[in-house]
Amino acid sequence: MAGYRDTSNYEPFSKGDYGRPLRPFNTWQWLGAGIIVAGILVVLAAFVSKLGWLPPEVAKWLTSGTSLCIIGILFVNSRRETLSAEETDKRRRQALIGAGIGAAICAVGAVLILYFKGA
């Protein structure tokens, strides 16, 4: 097959460009929303127990609350919109600008740390 060139731009392992979760929510997404609310309540209870308003054992639930929030997010994001090419380009541009600003902030922070450390 000399001279064969694939020009279809087909990538079997590429991921789609997805936007916000699809609406209206289906049953699994509502279950995820409920799990997120439960996780937030557990996190709030853990913080309130640090203030002494609840028993101190409740403070150990903080990791469980954050885990519940992450699991709920997975359920809510199980169905997402597909973005158009223009929206994908816009998001890519915004991500590059954000990464550039973040890199600049990190560089300034590193210079300030080195300056005030006397290195």
N, C-alpha and C positions, 0 to 999 in steps of 0.2 A: 504494500500500500504506500508506495513512494508518492510523496506529494500530498498526502491526505492531511487536511487541517480542519479541526473542529471549529466551526464558526457560529455555533448555536448559543454560546455563552451559558450553557446549561451547567449548573453546579448542584449535584445531588445532595450535598450536605449543607447547603446554605440555609440560613434561617430567614424567615420572613421579617419584614419591618412591621412592628405592631404598635398601635397607639394605646389609647385608654381602654379599660374594660368595656366590653359590649353591654349595652343597655337594651331592653330591660333585663335585670338580673334573672338568671335561672335559679333553680333550687340550690345548686352547689355554691353559687356565688352568694346567695343569702345566708347559707350555712357559714361560709367564710366570714361574712360581715358579722354574724353573731359570735363567731370565735374571736374575732378582733375585739369586739366590745367586751367579751369576757376577759380577754388578755389585758385590756386597758384597766378594767376594774381590779384585776389581781395586782397589777403594777401599782395602782393607786393605793390599794390596801397595804402593800408592802411599804410604800413610802409613809403612809399614815402610822404604821406600826413602828417605824423608826422615830416618829415624833412621840411615841408612848401612848397613843390613843387606842391601840390594839395590842394584843399579846405579842411579845417579841418573836415568837415562833413564826408569825405571819411574814416577817421580814425575809425569811428564807425562800419565799415564794416568788421572788423577783425574777429569777431565771425561768420559772414556769410561765410567768405572765408574758415575758418577751418571746418565749417559744410559741405560745398560743397566738400571739400577734403575727409571727412569721408564718405559721401554718395557715392562719386565716387569709393572709395576703396571697398565699399560693392558690387557695380556693377562689378568691375573688378574681385573680388574674388568669383563671383557667380559660376564659374566652376573651379575646382581645380583637380590636378593630385592625384591619389591614390598612396601612398608610399608602397614599399615592406617592409617585416619584417626587413630586414637588415638596410634599410634606417631609419625605425622607431626607431630601437635600437640605431643607431648612433645619431639621433636627441635627443633621451632621454638622452643619455650619455652627449652630449654637453650641454643640458639644466641643468643637474645636476651639471656639472662642472661650468657653468656660475652662477648658484644659489649659489654654494659654494664660488666662488670668490666674488660675490656680498655681501654675508653674512659676509665674512672676511673684506671687505672694510667698511661695515656698523659698524662692531664691532670696527675696528681701529678708525673710525670717532667718534664713541660714546666715546671711551676711551680718545681721544684727546680733545673732547669737555669738558668732565668731568675734565680732567687734567688742561686745561687752564681756566676753570671756577672757579677752586679752590674748587670743591665740594668734 
